Amino acid sequence: MNPTEFNIPADRLPALLRAMPKAELHMHIEGSLEPELIFALARRNGVTLPYASVEELRKAYAFTNLQSFLDIYYAGASVLLEEQDFYDMAWAYLERAAADNVVRTEMFFDPQTHTARGVDIGTVIDGLHRACADAEARLGVSAALILCFLRHLSEDEAFETLEQALPYRDKFIGIGLDSSELGHPPEKFARVFARCHELGLHLVAHAGEEGPPEFVWSALDVLKVERVDHGVQSAKDPALMQRLAQDRIPLTVCPLSNLKLCVFPDLAQHNLNTLLDAGLVATVNSDDPAYFGGYMNENFLQTFAATGLTAQHAWQLAANSFEGSFIGEEKKRAYIERLDACFASFSGV
């Protein structure tokens, strides 16, 4: 289907955004822990929280930057101790994803957040992977895991985590790099990413959210990533924009996260439109939805309402999400066919 053929009334756009099949490529599973589940797991595991109630915890979600978010993020993760906890967390997200018509999700997880508390890495991976397997069978959602290294820790610690994870190599598809960007350039992890490339793992990294465009260059040229997570600062460098467009490097953009962490002062000033108009493989994602005010459809709805993006943009973003995913070409084509059918049902084509 040619996207230029769409003739979808503006008042039907919100329903289309909800209904269209889409892939989510940037979602931290620990960031999907809703306050209600945090308190339920705390009770189950006898963990004392520094907040008296769900309401008090939710009120603390007022962030001024990435670090202020991370402080609460790590506190929330303290309730995760047993394999069932990781399963329950992932399953809660996967049900939300299915309700938003997410048909493919590639979920980040941070094993170092848990192994530092004495939780075995196998407990983490087995619980998450079991939920992924059930999602395919019970929800029709294709789900996979990407193991992320915490960039505020050392590369040696990343190597240790990789070695711990290798016995579970068949349960995750790639490696990522997250946590505090400022002060921790991608090249800090050059050797461990080279090792992961040798192992045949997919490579992605957070770059260009709070960090400068130079971090995106480093992620591409030093870490050899296939996808850039965030990447919105790339718009400040015309040569980088040309490179990203030419090489079809996907950017996993997270609009509500960018708003909550003050990357943009308001959604109307978000540069997603600029990225799309430059021909980049930009996508929409929820990042840490429990903390940033919305899962996939909420990101689409609020961003489109604020920026004036159109049905053509919606099709492109969904198509980009499938292009940027780590699935085979045959599955990508099948998802695009589902996308076209959805748009045809709204446009009468």
N, C-alpha and C positions, 0 to 999 in steps of 0.2 A: 504494500500500500504506500502511495506517495503522501508524505505528511502534509504537503501543500493542498491536498484535496479535502482536508478536514473542514467541515462547516458546522462547528459545534457552538450553539448559543452560549453566551457568557454565563447565563444563569445555570447552565448544566455542567460547567467546568468543575465545581466542587465535587459533584457526584462522580464525574469521570476520574478525578484524581484519586478518589477513594477506591473506585472499582478497578482501575487498570492494574494488571500484573506488574510487579516490580521486584528488583533485587536490592537487598541491603548489604553494602560492602564495608561499612564502617560503624560497628556497634560493639561497644565493650560490654561483655555480658555482666561483669560486676557492676556496671553502670545502669543496669536494668533493675536493680534491687529496689523495689518500692518500699517506702517506710513501713507499710503494713507487714510485708514479708520479713523485713529486717527485725521487727519486734517479734514476729512469730518464731523465727529461727533463734532469736536470742532467748526466748522462753524455752524452746526445745533443748537448747544446748547449755542453758544456765549461764549465759553471757550477760554481764551488766553493761548497759549503755549509758553514755553521758547525757542522755536526753530522757525526760520524764514521760513523753508521750509521742505518738505519731505526729500530732499537730506541732509539737515543739521541734521535732526533727525536721519536718517539712519547712518550717519557718527559717531554719538555718541555711536553706538553699538560696542564699543571697550572696552571689560570688562577685568579686571584683577582678579576678584574673584566674589563670589556670591553677596556680598553687592553692588559692583559697578553696577551690573546688576539690583538689586532690586531698586536702587535709580531711574533709568529710567523707570523701570516697573511700579512703583507706580505713576510716573508723567503721563505716558501714560493712566493709568486707570482713570485719572481725567476727561476725556471727557465722561465717562459713567454715565448718569444721569437718563434717562427714560427707561421704559420697552423695547421700540423698539430698543434702543441702544444695550441692552444686547442680544436681538434677532438677530439684524444685525451682531453683533460680532460672535455669535455662528453659525449663518447660513453661514457666510463667511468661517469659519473653516470647517464646515460640508461638504460644497461643495468641498473644497480642499481634505478632507479626502476621500470622495466618488471617486474623480478623482484618488487617490492613491490606490484604491481598499481596503480601510479600511471598513470592514463590521460591526464592532462593536467598539464603542469608549466609554470610561468611563472618562468623562471630570471633571477635578478639577475646582472648583471656590472658590474665596476668599471673602466671604461676608463682613468680617471686613474691607477690603480695601474700601468698598463702604459705609457701614453704618457709618464709621468714618467721611465720607463727608456729612452725612445727607440723604443718599439714603436708602429708606426702603428696608428691606431684601426681602419682597414680590415682589418688583419691580425687583430685581435681579433674584430671583428664577423663577418667572413667565415668564420673558423674555427668560431665558435660556431653561426652560422646554418646552415652546411653540416651540422653534427651534428644540429640540430633537424629539418632536412629529411629526413635519413636516418632519424631516429627514427620519423617518421610512416610512412615507407615500409617500414622493416624491423622495427620493434618495435611498431607500432600505438600509439605514444605521441604525443599532440599536444603540441608543445613550442613555446614562444615566449620572447622575450627582453625584459627590462626593464633599461634603462640606468640605473645609479645614480650620483648625484653624491656625492662624499665631503664630508661636512659639516664636517670639520675644515679643509678648504680654503675659499677665498673664493667668493663668488657670481660674481665676474668670471671665475674659473677654470671655474666650472660653465658659464657662458655660452660660453666658449671651447670646452669639450668638446662642448656642444650643437652649435655650428657645425661642428666637425669631424665630428660624427656624422650631420648632416643628409643628406649624399650617400647614406647607407645607411638612410634613413628607413623604407624598406619592409622592413627586416630586424629591427626591434624595435617593440614595441607600446606601450611606456610608459616612464615616468621614475620613478625612486625616489630616496630619500635615505637614506644609511647612514653607517657609521663612528661615531666618538665622539659620543654624544648629549649628554653633560654639557658645558655651556658653549657649545653650538651649537644654539640653539632653531630650530624650523622657520622662523620668520619671517625668519631670515637669508637665506632663499632665495625670498622672496615673488616677486620680479620674474622670476626664471628659470622658476619654476613657472607664472606667469601666461603667459609666452611659450609654454611647452610646452602649456598648455591651448589657446592659440590655434592651435597646430599640430595639434590633435586627438589628442594623445597621452594615454593613460591615466596617471593620477597616483596614486602611492602614496608613503608615507614611513614610516620608522622613528620611532616615538614611544611614550613610556610604557613603555620597558623599564627603563632606569636613570633616565630623566628622569621628571619629575612629570606628573600628569594635565593640567596646564596645557599641556604640549607636545602632547598629543592634541587639546585644544581648538584650538591654533594650527594644527596640521596640517589640521584640518577647516575652520576658518573663514578662515585666511590662505592656506594652500596649496591648499585646495579638493580634498583627496585623496578618492579613491573607496574606498580601503582603508587601514587602519592596520596597519603591521607591528609585531608584538609587542602593545603596548597593554595589557599586564597590570596596569599601575599605574592603569588606569581604574577599577578596583574601589574605589579610595579616594575616588571622587567620585560620589555617587549621581545627581547631575544629569547628569553625563557618561554614566553607564551608561544612563540613560533616553534620552538623545539617541542613543547608539549603537544601542540596541534599536529605537527608533522609526524611525530613518532607515535601518535595515538596513545599517549600515556594517560590513563584515567586519573581523575581527581575525585576523591571521595569527600565531597563538601557536606558540611553539617550546619545548616542555617541557624536553627534554634540554639545550638551550642555556641556558635559564633556570637549570637546576640547575648546569651547568658554570660559569656566570659568577656564581653565588652570588646570583641574583635571589631565589631561594627556598632555604631551608636544606636541604630535601629534597623529593622529588617528592610525598610525602604531603601537604605543605602547599601544593601548587600550587593556584591559584584557577581552573583551567579549569572545574571543576564550577560554581563561582559564576557565571562568565560565561555558561555555557549555561543555568543555571537562571533567569538574568535575561533570557533571550530574545535574547542577542547572537548574531550570526553568527560565532561563534568557530570556528577551524579548527586542525588540527594540522599542523605542518611541521617540517623538520629543520634549517633555518638554515644551519649549516656542518657537515655531517654527518661529515666526516673528522676534525674537531677536537673535536666535542662528543659522540662516542660512539654515533652511530646514525643510520641513514637513516629513512625514513618509518615502516616497520613497527616498528622498534625504539622509536621515539617513542610509537607507539600502545601497544605491548605493555607497556613499562615504566610509562607513565603510567596505564594502566588497572589494572595490578597494584597500583600504589601508592595509587591514589585510590578504587578501588571503582566506577569508572564502569561503566555497563551497556551492553547491546546497543542500547537506545534511544539512549543517548548516542553510540554508535558510528555509528548510522544518521544522527543529526543532524549529527555532525561531517563525515561524508562528504558529506551533502547540502549542508551549508554550504559545503564546499570547491567544489562545482560552482556554487552560487549566487554565490559571491564571485569566481569566475573571469571572465576577460575573453573569453568565448566567446558565441556567439549563443544565443538562447533555445531554438532547436530542438535544438542539441547538448546544452544543459543537460538538456532533457527526456529525451534519449536516454541520457545518463549516469545520470540518476535511475532510469530503467527498468532499466538494468543493475544498479544498486545494489539495487533492490527484488527483482530476480530472484535476486541473490546471497543476500539475507537470507531469501527464501522457501525457497531450497535448504537453508538451515541450520535453519529453523524448521518445515519441513514444511507451510507455508501454501500 
